[in-house]
Amino acid sequence: MNNVTYAKVCGGVGLVWVLGLLFVPPFAELVEQLMLLFLSTNAR
């Protein structure tokens, strides 16, 4: 995969991720819960 294709794929995934967080509340809640779980299990 060349650099242009890689940049397009990363940009597309990033755009879908942001739009999902903004416009799909269950997806945003799931991401929030997973982040809290990760942070609480790795806190020292």
Beta strands, then each sheet from edge to edge (+ up, - down):
end
